[in-house]
Amino acid sequence: MTRGVHDMGGLAAGPVDRTEHEMTLFDQRVDAMLRLLVDPAHGHFTIDAVRRAIEALPPDDYLGLTYYERWIRALCRLSIETGLIAEDELQRKLAALARDGGGG
Amino acid sequence: MTPRFAPGDRVRVCVRDVAHHCRTPHYLRGKRGVVARVLGVFPDPEQLAYHRPGSPHLPLYQVAFDHGEVWAAPQRKTVITADIYQHWLEAID
């Protein structure tokens, strides 16, 4: 039976790390973006679509990325999928940031 | 959609191989449990995940499973509860 990389309930995993950590500025920005994008008042997409896009990450990415890195990957994919931004628009912006340095 | 099950009903989670997004965890498929609560009727997440409207809305249940039913080697006497949509449940007589 097909089992996505995310669907790991019951697999051997060792003890759960319950350490709390501060959210970084990046984490907070991604969290805010997600809340805005899934807000029914804006109607861009649903939290279900976000889950689906996260689950569709390549397994190495799913396991290797941080929690909010998975979120931002999903938000990029869904923003393009729904036509909110264009793929080339995103690529141009990423290239500009790489060239000029990010705005923090 | 009217709920088909009521609290106390014995149910089994469908064994279904799906490639699309769903909320039914792999480890509960085929497991027997008892309906604990009817949580309400909600848009179908398997459609919402693909930008579709989620109709018809589906009854959602809190289902209780014995630890021993879910894990081959029960470690303790406890109950696992999970939220399962109606189309993932079948009745057990």
N, CA and C atoms of all chains as a GROMACS GRO file, in nm:
protein
  591
    1MET      N    1   0.086  -0.120   0.000
    1MET     CA    2   0.000   0.000   0.000
    1MET      C    3   0.089   0.124   0.000
    2THR      N    4   0.056   0.220  -0.085
    2THR     CA    5   0.132   0.343  -0.095
    2THR      C    6   0.137   0.414   0.040
    3ARG      N    7   0.257   0.452   0.081
    3ARG     CA    8   0.271   0.523   0.207
    3ARG      C    9   0.363   0.641   0.185
    4GLY      N   10   0.306   0.762   0.198
    4GLY     CA   11   0.387   0.882   0.177
    4GLY      C   12   0.491   0.895   0.286
    5VAL      N   13   0.597   0.969   0.258
    5VAL     CA   14   0.707   0.987   0.353
    5VAL      C   15   0.658   1.055   0.481
    6HIS      N   16   0.553   1.137   0.467
    6HIS     CA   17   0.499   1.211   0.582
    6HIS      C   18   0.419   1.120   0.675
    7ASP      N   19   0.371   1.007   0.621
    7ASP     CA   20   0.271   0.926   0.692
    7ASP      C   21   0.345   0.822   0.776
    8MET      N   22   0.417   0.869   0.880
    8MET     CA   23   0.516   0.787   0.947
    8MET      C   24   0.468   0.733   1.082
    9GLY      N   25   0.340   0.750   1.112
    9GLY     CA   26   0.288   0.700   1.239
    9GLY      C   27   0.316   0.550   1.253
   10GLY      N   28   0.377   0.511   1.365
   10GLY     CA   29   0.403   0.370   1.390
   10GLY      C   30   0.539   0.321   1.345
   11LEU      N   31   0.610   0.401   1.266
   11LEU     CA   32   0.745   0.359   1.224
   11LEU      C   33   0.844   0.386   1.337
   12ALA      N   34   0.948   0.306   1.339
   12ALA     CA   35   1.051   0.324   1.442
   12ALA      C   36   1.112   0.464   1.426
   13ALA      N   37   1.122   0.537   1.536
   13ALA     CA   38   1.172   0.674   1.525
   13ALA      C   39   1.253   0.717   1.647
   14GLY      N   40   1.257   0.637   1.750
   14GLY     CA   41   1.329   0.678   1.870
   14GLY      C   42   1.247   0.777   1.949
   15PRO      N   43   1.308   0.831   2.055
   15PRO     CA   44   1.232   0.923   2.142
   15PRO      C   45   1.199   1.054   2.072
   16VAL      N   46   1.090   1.116   2.113
   16VAL     CA   47   1.048   1.244   2.056
   16VAL      C   48   1.127   1.356   2.124
   17ASP      N   49   1.182   1.446   2.041
   17ASP     CA   50   1.253   1.562   2.095
   17ASP      C   51   1.149   1.669   2.132
   18ARG      N   52   1.133   1.692   2.260
   18ARG     CA   53   1.032   1.787   2.306
   18ARG      C   54   1.090   1.924   2.339
   19THR      N   55   1.214   1.948   2.297
   19THR     CA   56   1.278   2.077   2.325
   19THR      C   57   1.203   2.189   2.253
   20GLU      N   58   1.170   2.295   2.325
   20GLU     CA   59   1.108   2.412   2.263
   20GLU      C   60   1.218   2.502   2.209
   21HIS      N   61   1.189   2.573   2.102
   21HIS     CA   62   1.287   2.670   2.051
   21HIS      C   63   1.214   2.794   2.004
   22GLU      N   64   1.287   2.905   2.003
   22GLU     CA   65   1.231   3.032   1.959
   22GLU      C   66   1.206   3.026   1.810
   23MET      N   67   1.098   3.091   1.765
   23MET     CA   68   1.076   3.104   1.621
   23MET      C   69   1.168   3.212   1.567
   24THR      N   70   1.237   3.181   1.457
   24THR     CA   71   1.322   3.282   1.393
   24THR      C   72   1.233   3.381   1.318
   25LEU      N   73   1.294   3.490   1.271
   25LEU     CA   74   1.220   3.588   1.191
   25LEU      C   75   1.164   3.520   1.065
   26PHE      N   76   1.246   3.434   1.005
   26PHE     CA   77   1.201   3.358   0.887
   26PHE      C   78   1.077   3.275   0.922
   27ASP      N   79   1.084   3.203   1.034
   27ASP     CA   80   0.970   3.119   1.075
   27ASP      C   81   0.844   3.205   1.089
   28GLN      N   82   0.859   3.321   1.154
   28GLN     CA   83   0.743   3.406   1.179
   28GLN      C   84   0.685   3.462   1.049
   29ARG      N   85   0.774   3.496   0.956
   29ARG     CA   86   0.727   3.549   0.827
   29ARG      C   87   0.650   3.442   0.750
   30VAL      N   88   0.705   3.321   0.750
   30VAL     CA   89   0.639   3.213   0.676
   30VAL      C   90   0.504   3.182   0.741
   31ASP      N   91   0.503   3.183   0.873
   31ASP     CA   92   0.378   3.157   0.946
   31ASP      C   93   0.273   3.262   0.908
   32ALA      N   94   0.315   3.390   0.905
   32ALA     CA   95   0.222   3.498   0.871
   32ALA      C   96   0.172   3.485   0.728
   33MET      N   97   0.263   3.451   0.636
   33MET     CA   98   0.224   3.436   0.496
   33MET      C   99   0.122   3.325   0.479
   34LEU      N  100   0.147   3.214   0.549
   34LEU     CA  101   0.054   3.102   0.537
   34LEU      C  102  -0.084   3.143   0.587
   35ARG      N  103  -0.087   3.210   0.703
   35ARG     CA  104  -0.217   3.250   0.759
   35ARG      C  105  -0.293   3.340   0.664
   36LEU      N  106  -0.222   3.432   0.599
   36LEU     CA  107  -0.289   3.522   0.504
   36LEU      C  108  -0.337   3.446   0.381
   37LEU      N  109  -0.252   3.358   0.329
   37LEU     CA  110  -0.286   3.290   0.204
   37LEU      C  111  -0.403   3.192   0.219
   38VAL      N  112  -0.416   3.131   0.337
   38VAL     CA  113  -0.525   3.033   0.356
   38VAL      C  114  -0.649   3.098   0.418
   39ASP      N  115  -0.641   3.228   0.449
   39ASP     CA  116  -0.757   3.297   0.506
   39ASP      C  117  -0.870   3.296   0.403
   40PRO      N  118  -0.987   3.243   0.440
   40PRO     CA  119  -1.099   3.238   0.344
   40PRO      C  120  -1.135   3.376   0.289
   41ALA      N  121  -1.103   3.483   0.364
   41ALA     CA  122  -1.133   3.618   0.315
   41ALA      C  123  -1.056   3.648   0.186
   42HIS      N  124  -0.939   3.585   0.170
   42HIS     CA  125  -0.860   3.604   0.048
   42HIS      C  126  -0.885   3.493  -0.053
   43GLY      N  127  -0.911   3.373  -0.004
   43GLY     CA  128  -0.954   3.263  -0.090
   43GLY      C  129  -0.849   3.213  -0.188
   44HIS      N  130  -0.721   3.223  -0.152
   44HIS     CA  131  -0.619   3.176  -0.246
   44HIS      C  132  -0.612   3.024  -0.250
   45PHE      N  133  -0.596   2.961  -0.134
   45PHE     CA  134  -0.600   2.814  -0.126
   45PHE      C  135  -0.624   2.775   0.018
   46THR      N  136  -0.638   2.645   0.041
   46THR     CA  137  -0.675   2.595   0.173
   46THR      C  138  -0.555   2.532   0.244
   47ILE      N  139  -0.570   2.514   0.374
   47ILE     CA  140  -0.466   2.444   0.452
   47ILE      C  141  -0.452   2.300   0.401
   48ASP      N  142  -0.561   2.247   0.346
   48ASP     CA  143  -0.554   2.111   0.290
   48ASP      C  144  -0.459   2.107   0.170
   49ALA      N  145  -0.463   2.213   0.089
   49ALA     CA  146  -0.372   2.220  -0.026
   49ALA      C  147  -0.228   2.235   0.023
   50VAL      N  148  -0.209   2.310   0.132
   50VAL     CA  149  -0.074   2.323   0.188
   50VAL      C  150  -0.023   2.187   0.233
   51ARG      N  151  -0.108   2.112   0.304
   51ARG     CA  152  -0.068   1.977   0.347
   51ARG      C  153  -0.031   1.891   0.227
   52ARG      N  154  -0.114   1.897   0.124
   52ARG     CA  155  -0.090   1.816   0.005
   52ARG      C  156   0.044   1.852  -0.060
   53ALA      N  157   0.073   1.983  -0.069
   53ALA     CA  158   0.198   2.026  -0.132
   53ALA      C  159   0.319   1.985  -0.048
   54ILE      N  160   0.304   1.989   0.084
   54ILE     CA  161   0.415   1.946   0.172
   54ILE      C  162   0.438   1.795   0.155
   55GLU      N  163   0.330   1.720   0.152
   55GLU     CA  164   0.341   1.575   0.140
   55GLU      C  165   0.401   1.534   0.005
   56ALA      N  166   0.388   1.623  -0.094
   56ALA     CA  167   0.438   1.592  -0.228
   56ALA      C  168   0.586   1.628  -0.244
   57LEU      N  169   0.648   1.685  -0.141
   57LEU     CA  170   0.792   1.715  -0.151
   57LEU      C  171   0.869   1.585  -0.173
   58PRO      N  172   0.979   1.591  -0.248
   58PRO     CA  173   1.064   1.472  -0.259
   58PRO      C  174   1.104   1.426  -0.117
   59PRO      N  175   1.106   1.295  -0.092
   59PRO     CA  176   1.133   1.245   0.043
   59PRO      C  177   1.257   1.304   0.108
   60ASP      N  178   1.365   1.322   0.033
   60ASP     CA  179   1.487   1.378   0.092
   60ASP      C  180   1.464   1.521   0.141
   61ASP      N  181   1.385   1.597   0.063
   61ASP     CA  182   1.353   1.734   0.104
   61ASP      C  183   1.262   1.730   0.227
   62TYR      N  184   1.161   1.645   0.221
   62TYR     CA  185   1.067   1.638   0.333
   62TYR      C  186   1.142   1.612   0.464
   63LEU      N  187   1.235   1.518   0.459
   63LEU     CA  188   1.306   1.479   0.581
   63LEU      C  189   1.418   1.577   0.617
   64GLY      N  190   1.470   1.648   0.516
   64GLY     CA  191   1.587   1.733   0.540
   64GLY      C  192   1.554   1.877   0.573
   65LEU      N  193   1.438   1.925   0.528
   65LEU     CA  194   1.403   2.066   0.550
   65LEU      C  195   1.348   2.086   0.691
   66THR      N  196   1.356   2.210   0.739
   66THR     CA  197   1.291   2.241   0.866
   66THR      C  198   1.140   2.254   0.841
   67TYR      N  199   1.069   2.261   0.952
   67TYR     CA  200   0.923   2.272   0.946
   67TYR      C  201   0.879   2.387   0.856
   68TYR      N  202   0.933   2.507   0.879
   68TYR     CA  203   0.888   2.624   0.802
   68TYR      C  204   0.949   2.627   0.662
   69GLU      N  205   1.061   2.561   0.642
   69GLU     CA  206   1.112   2.547   0.505
   69GLU      C  207   1.017   2.463   0.421
   70ARG      N  208   0.958   2.361   0.481
   70ARG     CA  209   0.856   2.283   0.409
   70ARG      C  210   0.738   2.372   0.374
   71TRP      N  211   0.698   2.453   0.470
   71TRP     CA  212   0.584   2.543   0.445
   71TRP      C  213   0.612   2.637   0.329
   72ILE      N  214   0.730   2.701   0.328
   72ILE     CA  215   0.756   2.801   0.223
   72ILE      C  216   0.762   2.733   0.086
   73ARG      N  217   0.815   2.611   0.083
   73ARG     CA  218   0.817   2.537  -0.045
   73ARG      C  219   0.675   2.513  -0.094
   74ALA      N  220   0.586   2.477  -0.001
   74ALA     CA  221   0.446   2.452  -0.038
   74ALA      C  222   0.379   2.582  -0.082
   75LEU      N  223   0.408   2.692  -0.011
   75LEU     CA  224   0.344   2.820  -0.046
   75LEU      C  225   0.388   2.866  -0.184
   76CYS      N  226   0.516   2.846  -0.218
   76CYS     CA  227   0.565   2.881  -0.352
   76CYS      C  228   0.491   2.800  -0.458
   77ARG      N  229   0.485   2.671  -0.436
   77ARG     CA  230   0.421   2.583  -0.534
   77ARG      C  231   0.274   2.621  -0.556
   78LEU      N  232   0.204   2.643  -0.445
   78LEU     CA  233   0.061   2.671  -0.455
   78LEU      C  234   0.034   2.810  -0.511
   79SER      N  235   0.122   2.906  -0.480
   79SER     CA  236   0.104   3.041  -0.533
   79SER      C  237   0.119   3.041  -0.685
   80ILE      N  238   0.208   2.957  -0.735
   80ILE     CA  239   0.225   2.943  -0.880
   80ILE      C  240   0.106   2.865  -0.939
   81GLU      N  241   0.071   2.756  -0.872
   81GLU     CA  242  -0.038   2.669  -0.918
   81GLU      C  243  -0.169   2.747  -0.935
   82THR      N  244  -0.194   2.840  -0.842
   82THR     CA  245  -0.321   2.914  -0.846
   82THR      C  246  -0.309   3.044  -0.924
   83GLY      N  247  -0.190   3.072  -0.980
   83GLY     CA  248  -0.175   3.191  -1.062
   83GLY      C  249  -0.153   3.320  -0.983
   84LEU      N  250  -0.130   3.308  -0.854
   84LEU     CA  251  -0.108   3.426  -0.771
   84LEU      C  252   0.022   3.495  -0.810
   85ILE      N  253   0.125   3.416  -0.836
   85ILE     CA  254   0.249   3.468  -0.893
   85ILE      C  255   0.288   3.376  -1.008
   86ALA      N  256   0.375   3.425  -1.094
   86ALA     CA  257   0.423   3.344  -1.207
   86ALA      C  258   0.559   3.285  -1.171
   87GLU      N  259   0.584   3.168  -1.228
   87GLU     CA  260   0.711   3.099  -1.202
   87GLU      C  261   0.831   3.189  -1.234
   88ASP      N  262   0.826   3.256  -1.351
   88ASP     CA  263   0.942   3.338  -1.391
   88ASP      C  264   0.954   3.461  -1.300
   89GLU      N  265   0.840   3.510  -1.251
   89GLU     CA  266   0.841   3.621  -1.156
   89GLU      C  267   0.916   3.581  -1.029
   90LEU      N  268   0.888   3.461  -0.981
   90LEU     CA  269   0.955   3.409  -0.861
   90LEU      C  270   1.104   3.393  -0.887
   91GLN      N  271   1.137   3.335  -1.003
   91GLN     CA  272   1.278   3.310  -1.035
   91GLN      C  273   1.356   3.441  -1.047
   92ARG      N  274   1.292   3.542  -1.108
   92ARG     CA  275   1.358   3.673  -1.123
   92ARG      C  276   1.386   3.734  -0.986
   93LYS      N  277   1.287   3.722  -0.896
   93LYS     CA  278   1.302   3.780  -0.763
   93LYS      C  279   1.414   3.707  -0.686
   94LEU      N  280   1.415   3.574  -0.697
   94LEU     CA  281   1.518   3.496  -0.627
   94LEU      C  282   1.656   3.532  -0.680
   95ALA      N  283   1.665   3.549  -0.814
   95ALA     CA  284   1.793   3.585  -0.874
   95ALA      C  285   1.838   3.724  -0.826
   96ALA      N  286   1.744   3.817  -0.818
   96ALA     CA  287   1.777   3.953  -0.773
   96ALA      C  288   1.824   3.951  -0.628
   97LEU      N  289   1.757   3.871  -0.546
   97LEU     CA  290   1.796   3.862  -0.405
   97LEU      C  291   1.934   3.800  -0.391
   98ALA      N  292   1.962   3.699  -0.475
   98ALA     CA  293   2.093   3.634  -0.469
   98ALA      C  294   2.202   3.732  -0.511
   99ARG      N  295   2.168   3.821  -0.604
   99ARG     CA  296   2.265   3.917  -0.657
   99ARG      C  297   2.286   4.033  -0.558
  100ASP      N  298   2.176   4.086  -0.508
  100ASP     CA  299   2.184   4.209  -0.427
  100ASP      C  300   2.185   4.182  -0.277
  101GLY      N  301   2.162   4.060  -0.240
  101GLY     CA  302   2.151   4.029  -0.098
  101GLY      C  303   2.007   4.042  -0.053
  102GLY      N  304   1.967   3.953   0.036
  102GLY     CA  305   1.828   3.954   0.083
  102GLY      C  306   1.804   4.072   0.174
  103GLY      N  307   1.679   4.103   0.191
  103GLY     CA  308   1.640   4.213   0.278
  103GLY      C  309   1.621   4.168   0.422
  104GLY      N  310   1.688   4.062   0.462
  104GLY     CA  311   1.679   4.016   0.600
  104GLY      C  312   1.560   3.926   0.624
  105MET      N  313  -2.458   1.587   0.390
  105MET     CA  314  -2.471   1.441   0.400
  105MET      C  315  -2.502   1.402   0.545
  106THR      N  316  -2.602   1.316   0.564
  106THR     CA  317  -2.643   1.276   0.698
  106THR      C  318  -2.545   1.172   0.754
  107PRO      N  319  -2.505   1.188   0.880
  107PRO     CA  320  -2.413   1.087   0.937
  107PRO      C  321  -2.475   0.947   0.937
  108ARG      N  322  -2.398   0.852   0.890
  108ARG     CA  323  -2.444   0.713   0.881
  108ARG      C  324  -2.420   0.639   1.012
  109PHE      N  325  -2.321   0.683   1.088
  109PHE     CA  326  -2.284   0.614   1.212
  109PHE      C  327  -2.320   0.700   1.334
  110ALA      N  328  -2.338   0.633   1.446
  110ALA     CA  329  -2.369   0.700   1.572
  110ALA      C  330  -2.269   0.652   1.677
  111PRO      N  331  -2.255   0.730   1.787
  111PRO     CA  332  -2.164   0.686   1.893
  111PRO      C  333  -2.196   0.542   1.937
  112GLY      N  334  -2.093   0.461   1.954
  112GLY     CA  335  -2.110   0.322   1.994
  112GLY      C  336  -2.105   0.225   1.877
  113ASP      N  337  -2.122   0.275   1.754
  113ASP     CA  338  -2.118   0.187   1.637
  113ASP      C  339  -1.977   0.133   1.616
  114ARG      N  340  -1.969   0.004   1.583
  114ARG     CA  341  -1.839  -0.058   1.555
  114ARG      C  342  -1.808  -0.040   1.407
  115VAL      N  343  -1.688   0.004   1.378
  115VAL     CA  344  -1.649   0.035   1.241
  115VAL      C  345  -1.508  -0.018   1.212
  116ARG      N  346  -1.481  -0.031   1.084
  116ARG     CA  347  -1.346  -0.067   1.041
  116ARG      C  348  -1.301   0.041   0.942
  117VAL      N  349  -1.175   0.082   0.953
  117VAL     CA  350  -1.119   0.179   0.859
  117VAL      C  351  -1.089   0.106   0.728
  118CYS      N  352  -1.132   0.164   0.618
  118CYS     CA  353  -1.112   0.102   0.488
  118CYS      C  354  -0.963   0.085   0.458
  119VAL      N  355  -0.933  -0.025   0.390
  119VAL     CA  356  -0.797  -0.046   0.338
  119VAL      C  357  -0.801  -0.001   0.193
  120ARG      N  358  -0.746   0.114   0.168
  120ARG     CA  359  -0.758   0.173   0.036
  120ARG      C  360  -0.623   0.232   0.000
  121ASP      N  361  -0.578   0.201  -0.118
  121ASP     CA  362  -0.447   0.250  -0.162
  121ASP      C  363  -0.470   0.377  -0.244
  122VAL      N  364  -0.445   0.491  -0.185
  122VAL     CA  365  -0.469   0.616  -0.257
  122VAL      C  366  -0.338   0.691  -0.277
  123ALA      N  367  -0.328   0.753  -0.393
  123ALA     CA  368  -0.208   0.832  -0.423
  123ALA      C  369  -0.233   0.979  -0.391
  124HIS      N  370  -0.360   1.019  -0.380
  124HIS     CA  371  -0.390   1.160  -0.354
  124HIS      C  372  -0.382   1.189  -0.203
  125HIS      N  373  -0.392   1.318  -0.169
  125HIS     CA  374  -0.391   1.359  -0.028
  125HIS      C  375  -0.513   1.304   0.045
  126CYS      N  376  -0.492   1.247   0.161
  126CYS     CA  377  -0.605   1.210   0.246
  126CYS      C  378  -0.562   1.223   0.391
  127ARG      N  379  -0.661   1.227   0.480
  127ARG     CA  380  -0.635   1.252   0.622
  127ARG      C  381  -0.637   1.124   0.704
  128THR      N  382  -0.650   1.010   0.639
  128THR     CA  383  -0.659   0.883   0.711
  128THR      C  384  -0.520   0.822   0.722
  129PRO      N  385  -0.464   0.816   0.843
  129PRO     CA  386  -0.326   0.767   0.852
  129PRO      C  387  -0.314   0.619   0.812
  130HIS      N  388  -0.199   0.591   0.754
  130HIS     CA  389  -0.169   0.456   0.706
  130HIS      C  390  -0.184   0.353   0.819
  131TYR      N  391  -0.138   0.388   0.939
  131TYR     CA  392  -0.133   0.288   1.046
  131TYR      C  393  -0.271   0.248   1.098
  132LEU      N  394  -0.376   0.321   1.057
  132LEU     CA  395  -0.510   0.285   1.104
  132LEU      C  396  -0.592   0.210   0.998
  133ARG      N  397  -0.537   0.195   0.880
  133ARG     CA  398  -0.617   0.132   0.773
  133ARG      C  399  -0.638  -0.015   0.806
  134GLY      N  400  -0.764  -0.056   0.797
  134GLY     CA  401  -0.801  -0.195   0.827
  134GLY      C  402  -0.826  -0.220   0.975
  135LYS      N  403  -0.805  -0.120   1.059
  135LYS     CA  404  -0.820  -0.140   1.204
  135LYS      C  405  -0.966  -0.119   1.246
  136ARG      N  406  -1.005  -0.196   1.349
  136ARG     CA  407  -1.142  -0.188   1.400
  136ARG      C  408  -1.148  -0.095   1.521
  137GLY      N  409  -1.255  -0.015   1.525
  137GLY     CA  410  -1.273   0.078   1.636
  137GLY      C  411  -1.420   0.102   1.662
  138VAL      N  412  -1.444   0.196   1.751
  138VAL     CA  413  -1.582   0.230   1.790
  138VAL      C  414  -1.599   0.381   1.775
  139VAL      N  415  -1.711   0.421   1.715
  139VAL     CA  416  -1.739   0.564   1.701
  139VAL      C  417  -1.759   0.624   1.840
  140ALA      N  418  -1.678   0.725   1.874
  140ALA     CA  419  -1.689   0.791   2.004
  140ALA      C  420  -1.778   0.915   1.993
  141ARG      N  421  -1.761   0.991   1.888
  141ARG     CA  422  -1.839   1.115   1.870
  141ARG      C  423  -1.860   1.142   1.723
  142VAL      N  424  -1.972   1.205   1.693
  142VAL     CA  425  -1.992   1.262   1.560
  142VAL      C  426  -1.947   1.408   1.570
  143LEU      N  427  -1.844   1.445   1.496
  143LEU     CA  428  -1.784   1.577   1.514
  143LEU      C  429  -1.851   1.685   1.429
  144GLY      N  430  -1.927   1.642   1.327
  144GLY     CA  431  -1.992   1.740   1.241
  144GLY      C  432  -1.979   1.700   1.096
  145VAL      N  433  -2.016   1.789   1.008
  145VAL     CA  434  -2.010   1.765   0.864
  145VAL      C  435  -1.923   1.875   0.803
  146PHE      N  436  -1.821   1.834   0.727
  146PHE     CA  437  -1.720   1.927   0.680
  146PHE      C  438  -1.689   1.908   0.532
  147PRO      N  439  -1.637   2.013   0.465
  147PRO     CA  440  -1.594   1.996   0.326
  147PRO      C  441  -1.490   1.884   0.315
  148ASP      N  442  -1.494   1.813   0.205
  148ASP     CA  443  -1.406   1.698   0.183
  148ASP      C  444  -1.261   1.744   0.162
  149PRO      N  445  -1.172   1.714   0.258
  149PRO     CA  446  -1.034   1.762   0.246
  149PRO      C  447  -0.960   1.704   0.125
  150GLU      N  448  -1.007   1.589   0.076
  150GLU     CA  449  -0.941   1.525  -0.038
  150GLU      C  450  -0.966   1.604  -0.167
  151GLN      N  451  -1.070   1.689  -0.164
  151GLN     CA  452  -1.096   1.778  -0.277
  151GLN      C  453  -1.038   1.917  -0.253
  152LEU      N  454  -1.053   1.965  -0.128
  152LEU     CA  455  -0.999   2.098  -0.096
  152LEU      C  456  -0.850   2.104  -0.127
  153ALA      N  457  -0.782   1.993  -0.111
  153ALA     CA  458  -0.637   1.989  -0.131
  153ALA      C  459  -0.599   2.018  -0.276
  154TYR      N  460  -0.696   2.006  -0.368
  154TYR     CA  461  -0.668   2.028  -0.511
  154TYR      C  462  -0.750   2.145  -0.565
  155HIS      N  463  -0.785   2.239  -0.477
  155HIS     CA  464  -0.856   2.361  -0.516
  155HIS      C  465  -0.998   2.334  -0.564
  156ARG      N  466  -1.054   2.219  -0.527
  156ARG     CA  467  -1.195   2.191  -0.558
  156ARG      C  468  -1.279   2.222  -0.436
  157PRO      N  469  -1.411   2.241  -0.455
  157PRO     CA  470  -1.493   2.297  -0.347
  157PRO      C  471  -1.517   2.206  -0.226
  158GLY      N  472  -1.495   2.076  -0.237
  158GLY     CA  473  -1.513   1.989  -0.120
  158GLY      C  474  -1.656   1.941  -0.101
  159SER      N  475  -1.730   1.934  -0.210
  159SER     CA  476  -1.868   1.885  -0.202
  159SER      C  477  -1.875   1.741  -0.255
  160PRO      N  478  -1.964   1.659  -0.201
  160PRO     CA  479  -2.049   1.688  -0.086
  160PRO      C  480  -1.968   1.693   0.044
  161HIS      N  481  -2.018   1.771   0.139
  161HIS     CA  482  -1.955   1.774   0.270
  161HIS      C  483  -1.971   1.637   0.336
  162LEU      N  484  -1.874   1.601   0.419
  162LEU     CA  485  -1.871   1.465   0.473
  162LEU      C  486  -1.878   1.465   0.626
  163PRO      N  487  -1.954   1.370   0.683
  163PRO     CA  488  -1.951   1.354   0.828
  163PRO      C  489  -1.812   1.311   0.874
  164LEU      N  490  -1.771   1.366   0.988
  164LEU     CA  491  -1.641   1.334   1.046
  164LEU      C  492  -1.666   1.276   1.185
  165TYR      N  493  -1.596   1.168   1.215
  165TYR     CA  494  -1.615   1.098   1.343
  165TYR      C  495  -1.485   1.093   1.420
  166GLN      N  496  -1.500   1.097   1.554
  166GLN     CA  497  -1.387   1.060   1.638
  166GLN      C  498  -1.404   0.911   1.666
  167VAL      N  499  -1.306   0.834   1.624
  167VAL     CA  500  -1.313   0.689   1.639
  167VAL      C  501  -1.209   0.645   1.741
  168ALA      N  502  -1.249   0.555   1.831
  168ALA     CA  503  -1.159   0.505   1.936
  168ALA      C  504  -1.112   0.365   1.900
  169PHE      N  505  -0.981   0.344   1.910
  169PHE     CA  506  -0.920   0.214   1.879
  169PHE      C  507  -0.847   0.164   2.003
  170ASP      N  508  -0.858   0.035   2.030
  170ASP     CA  509  -0.778  -0.025   2.136
  170ASP      C  510  -0.631  -0.026   2.092
  171HIS      N  511  -0.544   0.001   2.187
  171HIS     CA  512  -0.401   0.000   2.157
  171HIS      C  513  -0.359  -0.132   2.092
  172GLY      N  514  -0.412  -0.243   2.146
  172GLY     CA  515  -0.376  -0.375   2.095
  172GLY      C  516  -0.423  -0.401   1.953
  173GLU      N  517  -0.530  -0.333   1.911
  173GLU     CA  518  -0.579  -0.349   1.774
  173GLU      C  519  -0.486  -0.281   1.674
  174VAL      N  520  -0.427  -0.170   1.718
  174VAL     CA  521  -0.348  -0.088   1.626
  174VAL      C  522  -0.203  -0.135   1.618
  175TRP      N  523  -0.146  -0.169   1.733
  175TRP     CA  524  -0.004  -0.210   1.734
  175TRP      C  525   0.004  -0.360   1.763
  176ALA      N  526   0.092  -0.426   1.693
  176ALA     CA  527   0.103  -0.572   1.706
  176ALA      C  528   0.135  -0.612   1.849
  177ALA      N  529   0.222  -0.538   1.914
  177ALA     CA  530   0.264  -0.572   2.050
  177ALA      C  531   0.219  -0.462   2.145
  178PRO      N  532   0.098  -0.473   2.200
  178PRO     CA  533   0.048  -0.366   2.287
  178PRO      C  534   0.138  -0.347   2.408
  179GLN      N  535   0.174  -0.222   2.432
  179GLN     CA  536   0.265  -0.192   2.543
  179GLN      C  537   0.188  -0.157   2.668
  180ARG      N  538   0.069  -0.106   2.650
  180ARG     CA  539  -0.009  -0.066   2.766
  180ARG      C  540  -0.156  -0.063   2.728
  181LYS      N  541  -0.239  -0.059   2.832
  181LYS     CA  542  -0.383  -0.056   2.810
  181LYS      C  543  -0.424   0.089   2.789
  182THR      N  544  -0.448   0.126   2.667
  182THR     CA  545  -0.487   0.264   2.639
  182THR      C  546  -0.570   0.267   2.511
  183VAL      N  547  -0.628   0.381   2.485
  183VAL     CA  548  -0.714   0.396   2.368
  183VAL      C  549  -0.655   0.505   2.279
  184ILE      N  550  -0.656   0.480   2.149
  184ILE     CA  551  -0.609   0.578   2.052
  184ILE      C  552  -0.733   0.636   1.986
  185THR      N  553  -0.743   0.768   1.977
  185THR     CA  554  -0.855   0.825   1.903
  185THR      C  555  -0.803   0.899   1.781
  186ALA      N  556  -0.883   0.894   1.676
  186ALA     CA  557  -0.846   0.963   1.553
  186ALA      C  558  -0.973   1.014   1.486
  187ASP      N  559  -0.958   1.124   1.413
  187ASP     CA  560  -1.071   1.179   1.339
  187ASP      C  561  -1.071   1.118   1.199
  188ILE      N  562  -1.181   1.050   1.165
  188ILE     CA  563  -1.189   0.978   1.037
  188ILE      C  564  -1.317   1.019   0.964
  189TYR      N  565  -1.304   1.052   0.838
  189TYR     CA  566  -1.420   1.088   0.756
  189TYR      C  567  -1.500   0.964   0.719
  190GLN      N  568  -1.630   0.987   0.699
  190GLN     CA  569  -1.724   0.876   0.681
  190GLN      C  570  -1.687   0.781   0.566
  191HIS      N  571  -1.638   0.838   0.455
  191HIS     CA  572  -1.611   0.752   0.340
  191HIS      C  573  -1.491   0.659   0.362
  192TRP      N  574  -1.424   0.676   0.476
  192TRP     CA  575  -1.314   0.585   0.511
  192TRP      C  576  -1.357   0.479   0.612
  193LEU      N  577  -1.486   0.474   0.645
  193LEU     CA  578  -1.533   0.379   0.746
  193LEU      C  579  -1.635   0.283   0.689
  194GLU      N  580  -1.627   0.159   0.733
  194GLU     CA  581  -1.731   0.061   0.698
  194GLU      C  582  -1.785   0.000   0.827
  195ALA      N  583  -1.913  -0.038   0.823
  195ALA     CA  584  -1.978  -0.093   0.943
  195ALA      C  585  -1.929  -0.234   0.970
  196ILE      N  586  -1.918  -0.270   1.097
  196ILE     CA  587  -1.894  -0.409   1.138
  196ILE      C  588  -2.018  -0.455   1.212
  197ASP      N  589  -2.064  -0.574   1.179
  197ASP     CA  590  -2.184  -0.625   1.248
  197ASP      C  591  -2.149  -0.674   1.388
   0.00000   0.00000   0.00000
